[in-house]
Amino acid sequence: MTEAEFVPLLPAHSPFSRAVYKEIRPGIPRQYWPSDVVGATFTPAANGLYLAAEFTNLPRPQAAQAAQLVAQAGFVLVRESPVVLAAAQVFRMQRLRNIALFAALPLLFAIPLMDSLAPVAMRVAAGIFAVDAVALISSQLALLARRARLVGSRFHAEIPTPGMRLRV
C-alpha cells in the first residue's frame, strides 16, 4: 500500500465526519446513539458515485438505516471524502472510454462507405478504426485498474454523536 492509498482514521471533527453526521442524524432517533463516537468503515463504489458504509457502535437496524442514508447522499459525501481524487480519475477515464466507444461505431460503418469513394479512403478509415479500437481497449483496461484502486481505498472515520463538542 503506497502512501497515497493509505488514509488514516478520520477524527470526529474532520469535515467528512461532520458531513456524514449531517446526513444520518435526522434518520436515527437520539436514544439509539451511543455516548461515544460512532466508528464507521467506508468503501467507495466502483463508479465513484457513492460510499458504502458499515457502522460499528450503532444497533443493527439503525446501522443499516445509517448505511442507506450514506448511500443515498451519493456524491455529496464522496466530494468530502479522502477518495475524491481517485473518484475523479475514474470519471475522467470513463469519459475517455466513452469517447473512444462512441467514435468506433461511425468509423466501423464508414469503412464500406469509403470503399465506394476510393480504395485509399477505405484503408484510411480502416486505419483510423484500428487506432480507435486500440484506444478503446487501452482506456477500458485503465478504467478497470482505476476502479479496482478506488474500491481498494477503504477508510475509517469517527462520526460524532448528538451533543458531542467538537473542536473546529
C-alpha positions as CSV (number, residue, x, y, z in Angstrom):
1,M,0.0,0.0,0.0
2,T,1.5,3.3,-1.0
3,E,1.3,6.5,0.9
4,A,-1.2,7.9,-1.5
5,E,-3.6,5.0,-0.8
6,F,-3.2,5.0,2.9
7,V,-5.8,7.1,4.7
8,P,-5.5,7.4,8.5
9,L,-8.5,7.3,10.8
10,L,-10.5,10.5,10.2
11,P,-11.3,12.1,13.6
12,A,-14.8,13.2,14.6
13,H,-14.0,16.9,13.9
14,S,-13.0,16.3,10.3
15,P,-15.2,17.9,7.6
16,F,-16.1,14.4,6.2
17,S,-17.2,13.1,9.6
18,R,-19.4,16.2,10.2
19,A,-20.9,15.8,6.7
20,V,-21.8,12.2,7.5
21,Y,-23.3,13.3,10.8
22,K,-25.5,15.8,9.0
23,E,-26.7,13.2,6.6
24,I,-27.5,10.4,9.2
25,R,-28.6,12.5,12.2
26,P,-32.2,13.1,11.1
27,G,-32.8,9.4,10.4
28,I,-31.7,8.0,13.7
29,P,-33.5,8.8,17.0
30,R,-31.4,10.2,19.8
31,Q,-31.9,7.2,22.1
32,Y,-30.1,4.9,19.7
33,W,-26.9,7.0,19.6
34,P,-24.0,5.8,21.8
35,S,-22.4,8.1,24.3
36,D,-19.0,7.9,22.5
37,V,-18.2,8.4,18.8
38,V,-19.6,6.0,16.2
39,G,-16.9,4.1,14.2
40,A,-17.5,3.6,10.5
41,T,-15.7,2.0,7.6
42,F,-16.4,3.5,4.2
43,T,-15.8,1.7,0.8
44,P,-16.3,3.7,-2.3
45,A,-18.4,2.2,-5.1
46,A,-16.6,1.2,-8.3
47,N,-18.2,4.0,-10.2
48,G,-17.2,6.6,-7.6
49,L,-20.8,7.9,-7.2
50,Y,-21.5,6.8,-3.6
51,L,-20.0,5.3,-0.5
52,A,-20.9,2.0,1.2
53,A,-20.7,2.3,5.0
54,E,-20.5,-0.1,7.9
55,F,-21.2,1.4,11.3
56,T,-19.9,-0.4,14.4
57,N,-21.4,1.3,17.6
58,L,-25.0,1.6,16.5
59,P,-27.7,-1.1,16.9
60,R,-28.1,-3.3,13.8
61,P,-31.3,-1.7,12.4
62,Q,-30.0,1.8,12.9
63,A,-26.6,0.9,11.4
64,A,-28.4,-0.4,8.3
65,Q,-30.5,2.7,8.1
66,A,-27.4,4.9,8.5
67,A,-25.7,3.0,5.8
68,Q,-28.7,3.5,3.5
69,L,-28.7,7.2,4.2
70,V,-24.9,7.4,3.4
71,A,-25.5,5.6,0.1
72,Q,-28.5,7.9,-0.7
73,A,-26.3,11.0,-0.1
74,G,-24.3,10.0,-3.1
75,F,-21.6,12.2,-4.5
76,V,-22.2,14.8,-1.7
77,L,-20.2,12.6,0.7
78,V,-17.7,11.4,-1.9
79,R,-16.8,15.0,-2.6
80,E,-15.9,15.5,1.1
81,S,-14.1,12.1,1.5
82,P,-10.4,11.4,1.1
83,V,-11.1,9.3,-2.1
84,V,-12.4,12.2,-4.1
85,L,-9.2,12.3,-6.3
86,A,-9.5,8.6,-7.1
87,A,-13.2,9.1,-8.0
88,A,-12.3,12.0,-10.3
89,Q,-9.8,9.8,-12.1
90,V,-12.4,7.2,-12.6
91,F,-14.8,9.8,-14.0
92,R,-12.1,11.1,-16.4
93,M,-11.2,7.6,-17.6
94,Q,-14.9,6.8,-18.1
95,R,-15.3,9.9,-20.3
96,L,-12.2,8.9,-22.4
97,R,-13.5,5.4,-22.8
98,N,-16.9,6.7,-23.9
99,I,-15.4,9.0,-26.4
100,A,-13.5,6.0,-28.0
101,L,-16.6,3.8,-27.8
102,F,-18.9,6.3,-29.5
103,A,-16.3,7.0,-32.2
104,A,-15.9,3.4,-33.0
105,L,-19.4,2.7,-34.4
106,P,-19.5,5.5,-37.0
107,L,-15.9,4.6,-38.1
108,L,-17.0,1.0,-38.5
109,F,-19.8,1.9,-40.8
110,A,-17.6,4.4,-42.7
111,I,-15.2,1.7,-43.9
112,P,-17.6,0.1,-46.5
113,L,-18.9,3.6,-47.5
114,M,-15.4,4.8,-48.1
115,D,-14.8,1.8,-50.4
116,S,-17.3,3.3,-52.9
117,L,-15.3,6.5,-53.0
118,A,-11.8,5.1,-53.3
119,P,-9.8,2.1,-52.0
120,V,-7.4,4.5,-50.4
121,A,-10.2,6.2,-48.4
122,M,-11.3,2.7,-47.2
123,R,-7.8,1.9,-46.0
124,V,-7.6,5.3,-44.2
125,A,-11.0,4.7,-42.5
126,A,-9.9,1.1,-41.5
127,G,-6.7,2.5,-40.1
128,I,-8.5,5.2,-38.0
129,F,-10.9,2.5,-36.8
130,A,-7.9,0.3,-35.7
131,V,-6.4,3.2,-33.8
132,D,-9.7,3.9,-32.2
133,A,-10.1,0.2,-31.2
134,V,-6.7,0.2,-29.6
135,A,-7.6,3.4,-27.7
136,L,-10.9,1.8,-26.6
137,I,-9.2,-1.4,-25.3
138,S,-6.4,0.6,-23.5
139,S,-8.9,3.0,-21.9
140,Q,-11.1,0.1,-20.8
141,L,-8.1,-1.6,-19.1
142,A,-7.0,1.7,-17.5
143,L,-10.6,2.2,-16.3
144,L,-10.7,-1.3,-14.7
145,A,-7.4,-0.6,-12.9
146,R,-8.6,2.8,-11.6
147,R,-11.9,1.2,-10.4
148,A,-10.0,-1.5,-8.6
149,R,-7.8,1.1,-6.9
150,L,-10.8,3.1,-5.9
151,V,-12.7,0.2,-4.4
152,G,-9.5,-0.9,-2.6
153,S,-9.1,2.5,-0.9
154,R,-11.3,1.9,2.1
155,F,-11.0,4.3,5.0
156,H,-12.3,4.6,8.6
157,A,-13.9,7.6,10.3
158,E,-15.2,8.5,13.7
159,I,-18.7,10.0,13.4
160,P,-19.7,12.5,16.2
161,T,-22.8,11.9,18.3
162,P,-25.5,14.4,19.2
163,G,-24.4,16.8,21.9
164,M,-20.7,16.0,21.4
165,R,-18.4,19.0,21.5
166,L,-16.1,19.3,18.5
167,R,-13.0,21.4,18.1
168,V,-13.2,23.2,14.8
